[in-house]
Amino acid sequence: MNRTGRALALGCLLLLQPLLATAGGNSLLIPATGRCTLDSQPEDLAQALADCQQAAKDGDAQAQYELGEFYYVGKSAPRDLSKALSYFEQASLQGHAEAQYRLGTMFFRGEGVAANNVQAYIVLKMAAVNGAEDALDMADEVSAQMPRDELEVATQVLGQIFRKYLLELQSAEGRTPFSPLP
């Protein structure tokens, strides 16, 4: 994102701050950090961790991502790549772009899991589609290290995933697969 775009985005967030403060029960306007805050004081960390784990268990993709980051970085607790991988996978399955990006990076680097460039490439491409800014660059880095046959397999899998997704989109609300998308 260029400097003007970042400044515009920051300006919009600053303008929305009063709305966020008065959001009440509207979860769409509550910042994600309000639901799962693990940057707590050490004496509050146990409760914050328990709250975040409950939210993750209840299916909150942002909480799953935050827990993944918590265990991946290992700042306030010992680094646990197995737990990080599990939470990133859960959030990724719900389409969380940053969790997909982190998961793809872990597959590429072999962090907490055996390195797998095909899987890394697929997950990184999905992260890019879902809005992770750096995912395309990382996917290009992965593809540069892949033999042609692995890249073809990954591309075929991605094609199947996207075709299925488009069919689901088009069949929702009674559309046929050949109807134009809204």
C-alpha positions in Angstrom: 0.0 0.0 0.0 1.4 3.4 -0.9 2.0 6.2 1.6 -1.2 8.1 0.6 -3.3 4.9 1.0 -1.9 4.2 4.4 -2.5 7.8 5.5 -6.1 7.6 4.2 -6.7 4.3 6.0 -5.3 5.7 9.2 -7.4 8.8 8.9 -10.6 6.7 8.4 -9.7 4.7 11.5 -9.3 7.9 13.5 -12.6 9.1 12.4 -14.2 5.8 13.3 -12.8 5.8 16.8 -15.8 7.6 18.4 -18.1 5.0 16.7 -16.0 2.1 18.1 -16.2 3.5 21.6 -20.0 3.6 21.5 -20.5 0.4 19.5 -22.4 -1.4 22.3 -23.4 -4.9 21.3 -22.5 -4.6 17.6 -19.6 -7.1 17.2 -18.8 -5.8 13.8 -17.8 -2.4 15.3 -15.9 -3.8 18.3 -12.2 -3.9 17.6 -10.8 -7.5 17.5 -8.3 -6.6 20.3 -11.3 -6.0 22.6 -12.4 -9.6 22.4 -9.1 -11.3 22.9 -6.4 -9.2 24.5 -3.3 -11.1 25.3 -1.0 -8.1 25.8 -2.1 -7.9 29.4 -0.2 -7.2 32.6 1.3 -10.5 33.8 -1.1 -10.7 36.7 -4.1 -10.5 34.3 -2.6 -12.8 31.6 -4.1 -16.1 33.0 -7.7 -14.6 32.9 -7.1 -13.0 29.5 -5.8 -16.4 28.1 -8.8 -18.3 29.5 -11.2 -15.8 28.0 -9.4 -15.9 24.6 -9.3 -19.7 24.7 -13.1 -19.8 25.4 -13.7 -17.4 22.5 -11.6 -19.6 20.2 -13.4 -22.7 21.4 -16.7 -21.0 20.5 -15.4 -20.5 17.0 -14.1 -16.9 17.0 -11.6 -16.8 14.2 -9.9 -13.7 15.5 -9.4 -15.3 18.9 -8.0 -18.4 17.2 -5.6 -16.2 15.3 -4.6 -14.2 18.4 -3.8 -17.4 20.3 -1.8 -18.7 17.4 0.2 -15.5 17.4 0.6 -15.8 21.2 2.1 -19.2 21.0 4.0 -18.5 17.8 5.8 -15.4 19.1 6.2 -16.8 22.6 6.6 -13.3 24.2 4.6 -13.9 27.4 4.8 -17.7 27.4 7.1 -20.3 26.0 7.0 -20.6 22.3 4.8 -23.6 21.3 4.7 -24.1 17.5 2.3 -27.1 17.8 -0.3 -25.0 19.6 0.3 -22.0 17.2 -0.2 -24.3 14.2 -3.4 -25.7 15.6 -4.9 -22.3 16.2 -3.8 -20.9 12.9 -5.4 -23.9 11.1 -8.7 -23.3 12.9 -8.8 -19.7 12.0 -7.6 -20.4 8.4 -10.5 -22.8 7.8 -12.8 -19.8 8.6 -11.0 -17.7 6.0 -8.9 -15.6 8.3 -6.4 -14.1 5.9 -3.6 -13.3 8.5 -3.9 -16.8 10.0 -3.6 -18.3 6.5 -0.6 -16.1 5.8 1.1 -17.3 9.0 0.2 -20.9 8.4 1.5 -20.8 4.8 4.8 -19.3 6.1 5.0 -22.1 8.7 4.6 -24.7 6.0 7.2 -23.0 3.8 9.8 -22.7 6.6 9.0 -26.0 8.3 8.1 -24.4 11.6 6.2 -26.8 13.8 5.5 -29.0 10.8 7.4 -30.6 8.0 8.2 -28.1 5.2 5.7 -28.5 2.4 5.9 -26.1 -0.5 2.8 -27.3 -2.2 0.7 -26.7 0.9 2.4 -23.4 1.6 1.7 -22.1 -1.9 -2.0 -23.1 -1.7 -2.5 -21.5 1.7 -0.6 -18.4 0.8 -2.7 -17.9 -2.4 -5.9 -18.3 -0.4 -4.5 -15.8 2.1 -3.9 -13.3 -0.7 -7.5 -13.8 -2.0 -8.7 -13.1 1.5 -6.8 -9.9 1.8 -3.3 -10.6 3.4 -1.1 -8.0 1.8 2.2 -9.9 1.8 0.8 -13.3 0.9 1.4 -12.9 -2.9 5.0 -12.0 -2.4 5.6 -15.0 -0.1 3.7 -17.2 -2.6 6.0 -16.0 -5.3 9.0 -16.8 -3.1 7.6 -20.3 -2.5 6.9 -21.0 -6.2 10.5 -19.9 -7.1 11.7 -22.9 -5.1 9.2 -25.4 -6.4 9.8 -27.9 -9.1 7.4 -27.6 -12.1 5.4 -30.7 -11.2 4.7 -29.5 -7.6 3.6 -26.1 -8.9 1.2 -27.8 -11.4 -0.3 -29.9 -8.6 -0.7 -26.8 -6.4 -2.3 -24.9 -9.2 -4.7 -27.7 -9.9 -5.8 -27.9 -6.3 -6.3 -24.1 -6.2 -8.4 -24.3 -9.3 -10.6 -27.0 -7.7 -11.0 -25.0 -4.5 -11.9 -21.8 -6.4 -14.4 -23.6 -8.7 -16.1 -25.2 -5.7 -16.2 -21.8 -4.0 -17.8 -20.1 -7.1 -20.3 -22.9 -7.4 -21.3 -22.4 -3.8 -21.6 -18.7 -4.3 -23.7 -19.0 -7.4 -26.0 -21.8 -6.0 -26.7 -19.7 -2.9 -30.0 -17.8 -3.1 -31.2 -20.2 -5.9 -28.8 -19.1 -8.6 -27.6 -21.6 -11.1 -23.9 -22.1 -11.7 -24.2 -20.1 -14.9 -25.9 -17.0 -13.4 -23.8 -13.9 -13.2 -22.4 -13.1 -9.8 -24.0 -10.2 -8.0 
